[in-house]
Amino acid sequence: MVSFLDLKAINFQYRDELIEAAARVIDSGWYIRGAEVELFEQEFAHYCGVRQCVGVGNGLDAISLALRGWIELGRVDIGDEVIVPANTYIASILAILESGLVPVLVEPEIRGFNMPAANLASALTKKTRVILPVHLYGELVDMPSVMEFAQAHKLLVLEDAAQAHGAAVGDRRSGSWGDAAAFSFYPGKNLGALGDAGALTTNDAELADIVRSIANYGSHQKYQNDVRGVNSRLDELQAAFLRVKLKYLDKEISQRRAIAALYLQHIQNSSIVLPSWDSSASHVFHLFVVRSDRRDELQAYLLEKGIQAAIHYPIPPHKQGALAKYHDMQLPLTELLHEQVLSLPISPVMTNSEVEKVISVCNSWC
């Protein structure tokens, strides 16, 4: 069986270092906001090319804490609008709602899956304050164009980089383009912890400071609570694990791109639409997503031949029960993608024979 994602094998590569990291934390006697978190924040900020990183509990919290931080700083008001792609995981939208803001859903481009900058103007109103571009599946949104639009209209930009650790345009990586960025380190991400974890990156020291406070019960000093906060902190153990895995992230990204290049070169089936990629560093292939108008048949065929494939995502956010208010929205491209997308296996531990099998089976499907 070609597994969709073998997390055990991925982490086994670094088993000795992970055990050493765990022992270091256990022996330290300090388990919340200690040396490991501080060092990881410094190392990840340097990797992304920013001055500030704040470790938090998960990726959803990273988005909502950034938005709440801007509210506390008076840069955004409750009820203001946030432009967000309709084609995304629901967490992007839940974080907006949780912060008391209003999501304005924008259609994606059909080949690249991301929200194009050309679609921003139609979503702009007097209440718009933030753009939340999502680097879906590991591909960087056209950030130069997004930033140009944002600056022209005096909007804040919060990158949802939960799937795009290391993606870059030129020498600028995800997490360094917007006014802030949110990362998830969920175990299945390209940079995955061994549990839930997340981070916010920014060059704005004031935002980092207020986010750090909100995430710690609204407190900078113990028992002194300046704002209404929550408990969302990156713990020492996950930070120690992430420090180990960050060292190998670029190597794993290269392995993912090599597999993607083979898929793009050798999968030749008129019933399977391959993703677009210009071979640049803008894509880190967290997922390799194809399309087919017979998606379910293709998934079943692959499984029959011993290949696991996954659907990201079967139901668009605006059709979820949690977002009933949006059910009547007309978003045909988003709905089409959710009916057609299928993620093929891609990971840094796939063997050449497994890659060849995926290619062969895809080509034999009719």
N, C-alpha and C positions, 0 to 999 in steps of 0.2 A: 504493500500500500504506500503510495506517495502521499504523505500527510500534508495538510494545508499549511500548518506551521508547527514545527516540533520544538516547543519551548524548552523541553528537557535537554534536547541535544544542543540547542543554542547556548544555554547556560552551562552545560557540562564542559564546554570549551574552557571556561574560566573558573571551573569548580574550585580549584585550590586557592585562587585569589579571592573568590567569594567567601570561602570558609575563613580565610585569613582576615578578611574585612569584618566578618561577623564576630570573630573572636576579639578583634581589636575593639569593637563597640562593647561587647559583653564585659571585657576586662576594664574598660574605661570607667564604668559606673555612671556614665552620663548618657541619657537616652533620648532627650528632647532638646533640639536646638543647641547642639554642642559643636565640637570641632569638625566632625564629618560633614554636617550641614553647611557650616561656614566655608569649608574648603570646596565642597561641591559647588556652592553658589559662585565662588570665585572662578572655579575651573569652567563651569558651564557659561558664565558670562563672558569669559575670555574666548571660549569656543564660538559663541554666537557673535562676538564682536561688539559687545555692549558693556556699559559700566556697572549695571546693577542686575542682580538676579535674586529673587525671593522664592525659596522653596515652600510649597504648599501641599495640601493633602491630595489633590488630583487636578486633572485638566479642567473640568467644569468649574471648580472653585477658582482656578487661575483666571478664567474669563470673568466670572461674577465679581471677584475681588478687585480686578482692574477697573471694572465699571463702577463698583461701589466706591473705589478710591477716588475716581474723578468726580463722583457725586459729592463726597465729603470735601473735596477741594474746591467745589463750586464751579467746576468746568462743565458739568452735565447736571440736568435737573430731572427729578422723577417725572415720567411721562414723555421724556424726549425720545426720539426715534433713532434706531440703529439699523443701518442697511446691512443685510446678511444674505448669503446665498440660500435659495430654497433647497438646493441640492447639497445637503450636508447631513451629518449625524445630528440628531435632535438636541444633543447637549449644547451645541452652539446657540440654539434658540432658547432652551430652558434657562441658560445663564442670563440672557437678556431679560426674560420675564421675571426671574428671581430678583433681579436688581431693580425692578419697578420701571423698566424701560419698555419701549414698544418695538418689536422686530418688524422690519419691512422686508419682505422676501423678494429676491431678485432671481430671475432665471439664469441658468448656466449656459456655457457654450457646449454644443453637442459633442464635439470631438475631444476637448480637453477636460470636460466635466466641471471646471472652475467657473466662478463668476467673472465675466469680462468687464473691464473698466467702462466699455462703451454702454453697458446697461445701467450704470450708476445714475446718470442724469435723470432718467425717467422715474427713479425712486426718490429723488431729492425733494424735500419740502422745507417749510420754514422751521419745522420741528427736528430736522435731522441734525444730529450732533456727532455721530460716530459711524464709521464704516468698519465692519468686521469681516475681512476677507478670510476665507478658509482654504488653506493649502491642501486640498482634498487628495487623498491617496498618496501623498508625498510630493506633489508637484506644486511649485511655487506659483502663486497667482502673479499676474503681470503687475508687480509692485511699483515699478517706475511710473506706470500710467495711473495706478490707484493713488499714489502719493501726489502726483501732479494734480489730480482732480481734488483730492482732500485739501491740499494747500490753497487751491483756487477758491474753495468754498469754506475755508477755515474749519475743517472737520478733524476730529481725532481719528486715528487709525489703530485698531487693536487686531493684531494678527492672531488667528486661530491656527497655531503651528503644531497642533497635537499629533499630526501624522507626518511632519516634514522636518524633523531634526536633521540639520546639515544641508538642506536644499539651498541653492544659492543662485543668484544672478550676478555675474562678474565676481567681485571679491566680497559681496555682501550676502551673508547667510540669513535664512529665516530667523526671525526673532530680533533682527536689527533694522528692519525697514520701517515699521510702524512706530507710533508713540509708545507702544507697549506690545507684548506678545505673550500668548498663553501656550504652555507646553503640557502635554500629558506624558507620563512615564509608565502608563499601564503596561503590564508584562508583554503584551503582544506588539508594542511599538518598536520602531527601529532602535531606539534607546529605551529599553524596558527595565523597570525595577522588578523586584520579586514580590510585588504587592502594589497597592495604589500609591501614586505619587504624582506631583506636578510642580510647575514653576512658572513664575512671571519674569520676563526679561524687559529691560527698559534702560534708557539713558537718563530718565527723569528721577533724580534722587528724591524729590518730594513725593512722587507717586509711590516709589519703592518703600519709603518710610511709612506712609499711611497704610499701604497694603500689609506691610509687616505687622502693623498695629492691629488692623481689623482682623487679620488671621489669627491673632493671639488674644482673643476676647476683647479687642479694642484697647489693648494695653501695651505700653512700652515698659512700664515699671510695674512690678508685681503688686497686685491688689489696688492698682490705680487704673481705672478704665475711662479713657477719654472719649471714646465713641462706642457705639453698639457694634460689638464684634462677634466673631464666630471662632470655632476651633478648627483650623485648617493648617496644620504644620507638617512639613516634611520631616519624618523621624530620622534619627541617626542611622538606623540599620539600613533603610532604603537609600539614604544618601551615600553610605559606604559602598553599597552594591553598585550604585550608579557611577561612582568614581572609578570603579574597576571597569565597567562596561564602556564608559565614555572614551577610554583609551583606544578602544577597538572599533568605535563607531564608523570612522571613515573607511576602514578596511571592509567592514560589513556592507557599507553603502556601495563600495566598488563591486563587491560580489553580487549584490542585488542588480546593479546596472548591467553587469556582464550577462546575467540570466535574462534580463529584460531584452537586451540586444539580440540574444539568440532567439527568443520568442518572436521578436519583431521581424527578424530575418527569415525564420524558417516556418512559422505557422502560416500556412497558405490555404485558407478555406473561405470561400465566398460567403459562407453563412456566419462567419465570425469576424466582427469588426474589431481591429486592434486599436489600442490607444495611440495617440500621437505623441512623439517625442523627438526633439531635435538633437539628441545626443549630448545636450549640455548638462551642467550640474544643477539645473533647475528642478530635476526630478530625482528623488531618492528611492522611489518604488517601494514605499511601505506596502502598497498593494499593486498588483498587475491586473488591471480591470479591462476585460473585453466586453463586447456587447453582442447580443444575438436576439432576434425576434422569436427564437425558440429556446430561450435561455434555460427553462426548466428541463427541456429534453437534453440539452447539452450537459447540464449538471448531472442528470441521471446517467447519461452515457459515460461520462468521465468516472463516476463512482463505480459503475459496472466494470470498468476496465482497471479499477484499483487506484483512482486519483481523486483526492478530496478537493473540491472547489467550494467556495463560499459566496454568499450574496451580501454585498455591502451597498445598499441596504434595501430590504424588500418593500418597505412602506415609507413613502416620503413624509417628512415631518408634518406637513400641512394636512395629511390624511390620518394622523395619529389621534387616538381618543383624547390624549392630553392637550391637543390643540384644536379642539372642536370648533372654535371661533373661526378657524382658517379653512374649514372644509370646503367652502364654496369658492375659494380662490381658483383662478384659471392659470395653471402652471403646466402647460402641456409638455414642455421639454423635460422638466423635472420628473413628471410622472412617467414619461417614456423611458428615461434612464433607469428609474427604479424598477421598471418592468423588464429591462433588458440586460442589466449589468451582471457580470459574474467574475469573481476574483480567482485567478489561477494560482497555484502554489508558487511562492517565491520566498526564498530565505537564504541566509548565508551558509546554511548547512546542507543545502540540496546537493546531491551528487550529479555528475555529468549524465549518468544513466537515467536518473530521475527526470532531469530536464529534457533529455531526448525522448523519454516516454511520454511526457506531457505533450511535446510537439507532435509526436507520431500519432497519438490518440486524437488530438485536435484535428489533425489533417485527415484522419480516417473517418471522422464523423460526417454523416450525410443525411 
